[in-house]
Amino acid sequence: MKTTYQHTDTKHRGYQGISLQEQECRTLLQGSVKDNLLDREERDDTLNQLRALQTDTGFAVSGGLMADIQALESEDVQVKNFRIGEAFAEILLEKEFSCRFHWNELRDARNPKGNKTGADLVGFLELEGQTSFLFGEVKTSSETANRPPQVMTTRDGIENQLLDLGSSRSKRQILIAYLKSKTTNLPANHPFAQDFTTALKNYYSQAAQYHLAGVLVRDVASDEEDVAPSYRRLQGEITEPAGLRLVALYVPLEQKTWQGVMNENAA
């Protein structure tokens, strides 16, 4: 990952453009991005459970069990490009910005083709040893007629989504409650539980620290105007102590090829 442009106001606030090389992009699509979209950890756990049933003495195996095992063993991923963009965004934030997403939100989907509710990104950011809540939005766009592209500036674009998260304590509280619900049965020393406890203290301390992030995933040439105007508009509305970061990720492969590349080695 290579930084192509950057603007920093404080350690908590700024924007950045990051580009991938083609081989790096292919490796991510066939590796961590695919793992994210398969929810490989949960998938493998389910597979192990079903395989145990398969070998359970005295258990009459149904055709449905075998069909579900075969389906879960498949490495073929069929998703819309915006889902791939969201996975790219999580991987980017984990690799480059010390973010952590302990819970794959696809586990909450009742409809695998439906949209996430609340916010695209709900996790934690660690900065200078301090862990805070991270709430964010992701958009994927090939548009070049407008800079920033319309997914940044329209009514349901990243600008308004971040403004909404920044101005609404109730919406942030819903996201915090969502994270809390995922830690309820975890031991206190579990990394997820530890991150939540620390972030909650920082959120309710006098510093009132939390972070907002907007990630724009692009399959076009890098251009600072993709995010700079949006950042200038947002920085006056989303004031400190809230952290604010916009990131554009430039992917060298066209959107229409992403799924094919990801499934090149699928069984």
Contacts in CASP RR format, 6 or more apart in sequence:
PFRMAT RR
TARGET T0000
AUTHOR 0000-0000-0000
METHOD contacts of the structure
MODEL  1
MKTTYQHTDTKHRGYQGISLQEQECRTLLQGSVKDNLLDREERDDTLNQL
RALQTDTGFAVSGGLMADIQALESEDVQVKNFRIGEAFAEILLEKEFSCR
FHWNELRDARNPKGNKTGADLVGFLELEGQTSFLFGEVKTSSETANRPPQ
VMTTRDGIENQLLDLGSSRSKRQILIAYLKSKTTNLPANHPFAQDFTTAL
KNYYSQAAQYHLAGVLVRDVASDEEDVAPSYRRLQGEITEPAGLRLVALY
VPLEQKTWQGVMNENAA
1 18 0 8 1.000
1 19 0 8 1.000
1 20 0 8 1.000
1 24 0 8 1.000
1 92 0 8 1.000
1 95 0 8 1.000
1 96 0 8 1.000
2 18 0 8 1.000
2 19 0 8 1.000
2 20 0 8 1.000
2 21 0 8 1.000
3 16 0 8 1.000
3 17 0 8 1.000
3 18 0 8 1.000
4 17 0 8 1.000
4 18 0 8 1.000
4 19 0 8 1.000
4 222 0 8 1.000
4 250 0 8 1.000
5 16 0 8 1.000
5 17 0 8 1.000
5 222 0 8 1.000
5 224 0 8 1.000
6 15 0 8 1.000
6 16 0 8 1.000
6 17 0 8 1.000
7 14 0 8 1.000
7 15 0 8 1.000
7 16 0 8 1.000
7 228 0 8 1.000
7 231 0 8 1.000
8 14 0 8 1.000
9 235 0 8 1.000
10 240 0 8 1.000
11 127 0 8 1.000
11 128 0 8 1.000
12 127 0 8 1.000
12 211 0 8 1.000
12 240 0 8 1.000
12 241 0 8 1.000
12 242 0 8 1.000
12 243 0 8 1.000
12 244 0 8 1.000
12 245 0 8 1.000
13 235 0 8 1.000
13 240 0 8 1.000
13 243 0 8 1.000
13 244 0 8 1.000
13 245 0 8 1.000
14 231 0 8 1.000
14 235 0 8 1.000
14 244 0 8 1.000
14 245 0 8 1.000
14 246 0 8 1.000
15 227 0 8 1.000
15 228 0 8 1.000
15 231 0 8 1.000
15 245 0 8 1.000
15 246 0 8 1.000
15 247 0 8 1.000
15 248 0 8 1.000
16 245 0 8 1.000
16 246 0 8 1.000
16 247 0 8 1.000
16 248 0 8 1.000
17 222 0 8 1.000
17 224 0 8 1.000
17 226 0 8 1.000
17 227 0 8 1.000
17 247 0 8 1.000
17 248 0 8 1.000
17 249 0 8 1.000
17 250 0 8 1.000
18 92 0 8 1.000
18 96 0 8 1.000
18 247 0 8 1.000
18 248 0 8 1.000
18 249 0 8 1.000
18 250 0 8 1.000
19 222 0 8 1.000
19 249 0 8 1.000
19 250 0 8 1.000
19 252 0 8 1.000
20 28 0 8 1.000
20 249 0 8 1.000
20 250 0 8 1.000
20 251 0 8 1.000
20 252 0 8 1.000
21 252 0 8 1.000
22 252 0 8 1.000
22 253 0 8 1.000
25 251 0 8 1.000
25 252 0 8 1.000
25 253 0 8 1.000
25 261 0 8 1.000
26 253 0 8 1.000
26 261 0 8 1.000
28 88 0 8 1.000
28 91 0 8 1.000
29 84 0 8 1.000
29 253 0 8 1.000
29 258 0 8 1.000
29 261 0 8 1.000
29 262 0 8 1.000
30 261 0 8 1.000
30 262 0 8 1.000
30 264 0 8 1.000
30 265 0 8 1.000
32 91 0 8 1.000
33 84 0 8 1.000
33 87 0 8 1.000
33 88 0 8 1.000
33 91 0 8 1.000
33 262 0 8 1.000
34 75 0 8 1.000
34 77 0 8 1.000
34 262 0 8 1.000
36 87 0 8 1.000
36 90 0 8 1.000
36 91 0 8 1.000
36 104 0 8 1.000
37 77 0 8 1.000
37 79 0 8 1.000
37 83 0 8 1.000
37 84 0 8 1.000
37 87 0 8 1.000
37 106 0 8 1.000
37 262 0 8 1.000
38 75 0 8 1.000
38 77 0 8 1.000
39 104 0 8 1.000
39 106 0 8 1.000
39 107 0 8 1.000
41 104 0 8 1.000
42 104 0 8 1.000
42 107 0 8 1.000
43 72 0 8 1.000
46 72 0 8 1.000
47 69 0 8 1.000
47 72 0 8 1.000
47 73 0 8 1.000
50 65 0 8 1.000
50 68 0 8 1.000
50 69 0 8 1.000
50 72 0 8 1.000
51 69 0 8 1.000
53 59 0 8 1.000
53 61 0 8 1.000
53 65 0 8 1.000
54 61 0 8 1.000
54 65 0 8 1.000
54 66 0 8 1.000
54 69 0 8 1.000
73 267 0 8 1.000
74 266 0 8 1.000
74 267 0 8 1.000
75 263 0 8 1.000
75 265 0 8 1.000
75 266 0 8 1.000
75 267 0 8 1.000
76 263 0 8 1.000
76 266 0 8 1.000
76 267 0 8 1.000
77 259 0 8 1.000
77 262 0 8 1.000
77 263 0 8 1.000
77 266 0 8 1.000
78 259 0 8 1.000
79 259 0 8 1.000
80 113 0 8 1.000
81 140 0 8 1.000
81 255 0 8 1.000
81 258 0 8 1.000
81 259 0 8 1.000
82 138 0 8 1.000
82 139 0 8 1.000
82 140 0 8 1.000
84 140 0 8 1.000
84 258 0 8 1.000
84 259 0 8 1.000
84 262 0 8 1.000
85 138 0 8 1.000
85 140 0 8 1.000
85 217 0 8 1.000
86 116 0 8 1.000
86 120 0 8 1.000
86 121 0 8 1.000
86 138 0 8 1.000
86 140 0 8 1.000
88 217 0 8 1.000
88 249 0 8 1.000
88 251 0 8 1.000
89 120 0 8 1.000
89 121 0 8 1.000
89 138 0 8 1.000
89 215 0 8 1.000
89 217 0 8 1.000
89 247 0 8 1.000
89 249 0 8 1.000
90 99 0 8 1.000
90 101 0 8 1.000
90 121 0 8 1.000
92 215 0 8 1.000
92 247 0 8 1.000
92 249 0 8 1.000
93 99 0 8 1.000
93 101 0 8 1.000
93 121 0 8 1.000
93 125 0 8 1.000
93 134 0 8 1.000
93 213 0 8 1.000
93 215 0 8 1.000
93 247 0 8 1.000
94 100 0 8 1.000
94 101 0 8 1.000
97 125 0 8 1.000
97 213 0 8 1.000
97 245 0 8 1.000
97 247 0 8 1.000
98 125 0 8 1.000
98 126 0 8 1.000
98 127 0 8 1.000
99 123 0 8 1.000
99 124 0 8 1.000
99 125 0 8 1.000
99 126 0 8 1.000
99 134 0 8 1.000
99 213 0 8 1.000
100 123 0 8 1.000
100 124 0 8 1.000
100 125 0 8 1.000
100 126 0 8 1.000
100 191 0 8 1.000
100 195 0 8 1.000
101 121 0 8 1.000
101 122 0 8 1.000
101 123 0 8 1.000
101 124 0 8 1.000
102 123 0 8 1.000
102 124 0 8 1.000
102 182 0 8 1.000
102 191 0 8 1.000
102 192 0 8 1.000
102 195 0 8 1.000
103 179 0 8 1.000
103 182 0 8 1.000
103 192 0 8 1.000
105 116 0 8 1.000
105 122 0 8 1.000
106 112 0 8 1.000
108 116 0 8 1.000
109 116 0 8 1.000
118 171 0 8 1.000
118 174 0 8 1.000
118 175 0 8 1.000
119 135 0 8 1.000
119 136 0 8 1.000
119 137 0 8 1.000
119 161 0 8 1.000
119 165 0 8 1.000
119 175 0 8 1.000
120 136 0 8 1.000
120 137 0 8 1.000
120 138 0 8 1.000
121 134 0 8 1.000
121 135 0 8 1.000
121 136 0 8 1.000
121 137 0 8 1.000
121 138 0 8 1.000
121 213 0 8 1.000
121 214 0 8 1.000
121 215 0 8 1.000
122 134 0 8 1.000
122 135 0 8 1.000
122 136 0 8 1.000
122 175 0 8 1.000
122 178 0 8 1.000
122 179 0 8 1.000
123 133 0 8 1.000
123 134 0 8 1.000
123 135 0 8 1.000
123 179 0 8 1.000
123 195 0 8 1.000
124 131 0 8 1.000
124 132 0 8 1.000
124 133 0 8 1.000
124 134 0 8 1.000
124 195 0 8 1.000
124 196 0 8 1.000
124 199 0 8 1.000
125 131 0 8 1.000
125 132 0 8 1.000
125 133 0 8 1.000
125 134 0 8 1.000
125 211 0 8 1.000
125 213 0 8 1.000
126 132 0 8 1.000
130 198 0 8 1.000
130 202 0 8 1.000
130 209 0 8 1.000
131 195 0 8 1.000
131 198 0 8 1.000
131 199 0 8 1.000
131 202 0 8 1.000
132 199 0 8 1.000
132 202 0 8 1.000
132 203 0 8 1.000
132 209 0 8 1.000
132 210 0 8 1.000
132 211 0 8 1.000
133 172 0 8 1.000
133 175 0 8 1.000
133 176 0 8 1.000
133 179 0 8 1.000
133 199 0 8 1.000
133 200 0 8 1.000
133 202 0 8 1.000
133 203 0 8 1.000
133 210 0 8 1.000
133 211 0 8 1.000
134 210 0 8 1.000
134 211 0 8 1.000
134 212 0 8 1.000
134 213 0 8 1.000
135 165 0 8 1.000
135 172 0 8 1.000
135 175 0 8 1.000
135 210 0 8 1.000
135 211 0 8 1.000
135 212 0 8 1.000
135 213 0 8 1.000
136 161 0 8 1.000
136 162 0 8 1.000
136 165 0 8 1.000
136 212 0 8 1.000
136 213 0 8 1.000
136 214 0 8 1.000
136 215 0 8 1.000
137 157 0 8 1.000
137 158 0 8 1.000
137 161 0 8 1.000
137 162 0 8 1.000
137 165 0 8 1.000
137 213 0 8 1.000
137 214 0 8 1.000
137 215 0 8 1.000
138 214 0 8 1.000
138 215 0 8 1.000
138 216 0 8 1.000
138 217 0 8 1.000
139 149 0 8 1.000
139 151 0 8 1.000
139 152 0 8 1.000
139 157 0 8 1.000
139 158 0 8 1.000
139 215 0 8 1.000
139 216 0 8 1.000
139 217 0 8 1.000
140 151 0 8 1.000
140 216 0 8 1.000
140 217 0 8 1.000
140 218 0 8 1.000
140 255 0 8 1.000
141 149 0 8 1.000
141 150 0 8 1.000
141 151 0 8 1.000
141 216 0 8 1.000
141 217 0 8 1.000
141 218 0 8 1.000
142 218 0 8 1.000
142 219 0 8 1.000
142 220 0 8 1.000
142 254 0 8 1.000
142 255 0 8 1.000
143 149 0 8 1.000
143 150 0 8 1.000
143 151 0 8 1.000
144 220 0 8 1.000
146 153 0 8 1.000
147 223 0 8 1.000
147 225 0 8 1.000
147 226 0 8 1.000
147 229 0 8 1.000
148 216 0 8 1.000
148 225 0 8 1.000
148 226 0 8 1.000
148 227 0 8 1.000
148 229 0 8 1.000
148 230 0 8 1.000
149 216 0 8 1.000
149 218 0 8 1.000
149 226 0 8 1.000
150 157 0 8 1.000
151 157 0 8 1.000
151 158 0 8 1.000
151 216 0 8 1.000
152 158 0 8 1.000
152 159 0 8 1.000
152 216 0 8 1.000
152 226 0 8 1.000
152 227 0 8 1.000
152 230 0 8 1.000
153 159 0 8 1.000
153 230 0 8 1.000
154 160 0 8 1.000
158 214 0 8 1.000
158 216 0 8 1.000
158 230 0 8 1.000
158 246 0 8 1.000
159 230 0 8 1.000
159 233 0 8 1.000
159 234 0 8 1.000
162 212 0 8 1.000
162 214 0 8 1.000
162 234 0 8 1.000
162 238 0 8 1.000
162 244 0 8 1.000
163 234 0 8 1.000
163 237 0 8 1.000
163 238 0 8 1.000
164 171 0 8 1.000
165 171 0 8 1.000
165 172 0 8 1.000
165 212 0 8 1.000
166 172 0 8 1.000
166 212 0 8 1.000
166 238 0 8 1.000
166 242 0 8 1.000
167 237 0 8 1.000
172 210 0 8 1.000
176 200 0 8 1.000
176 203 0 8 1.000
179 196 0 8 1.000
180 196 0 8 1.000
182 192 0 8 1.000
183 190 0 8 1.000
183 192 0 8 1.000
183 193 0 8 1.000
183 196 0 8 1.000
186 192 0 8 1.000
186 193 0 8 1.000
187 193 0 8 1.000
188 194 0 8 1.000
188 197 0 8 1.000
199 210 0 8 1.000
202 209 0 8 1.000
202 210 0 8 1.000
203 209 0 8 1.000
203 210 0 8 1.000
207 241 0 8 1.000
208 241 0 8 1.000
208 242 0 8 1.000
209 241 0 8 1.000
209 242 0 8 1.000
209 243 0 8 1.000
210 242 0 8 1.000
210 243 0 8 1.000
211 242 0 8 1.000
211 243 0 8 1.000
211 244 0 8 1.000
211 245 0 8 1.000
212 238 0 8 1.000
212 242 0 8 1.000
212 243 0 8 1.000
212 244 0 8 1.000
212 245 0 8 1.000
213 244 0 8 1.000
213 245 0 8 1.000
213 246 0 8 1.000
213 247 0 8 1.000
214 245 0 8 1.000
214 246 0 8 1.000
214 247 0 8 1.000
215 246 0 8 1.000
215 247 0 8 1.000
215 248 0 8 1.000
215 249 0 8 1.000
216 226 0 8 1.000
216 227 0 8 1.000
216 246 0 8 1.000
216 247 0 8 1.000
216 248 0 8 1.000
216 249 0 8 1.000
217 248 0 8 1.000
217 249 0 8 1.000
217 251 0 8 1.000
218 226 0 8 1.000
218 248 0 8 1.000
218 249 0 8 1.000
218 250 0 8 1.000
218 251 0 8 1.000
219 250 0 8 1.000
219 251 0 8 1.000
219 252 0 8 1.000
219 253 0 8 1.000
219 254 0 8 1.000
219 255 0 8 1.000
220 250 0 8 1.000
221 250 0 8 1.000
222 248 0 8 1.000
222 250 0 8 1.000
226 248 0 8 1.000
227 246 0 8 1.000
227 247 0 8 1.000
227 248 0 8 1.000
230 246 0 8 1.000
231 244 0 8 1.000
231 246 0 8 1.000
234 244 0 8 1.000
234 246 0 8 1.000
235 244 0 8 1.000
238 244 0 8 1.000
251 258 0 8 1.000
253 261 0 8 1.000
END
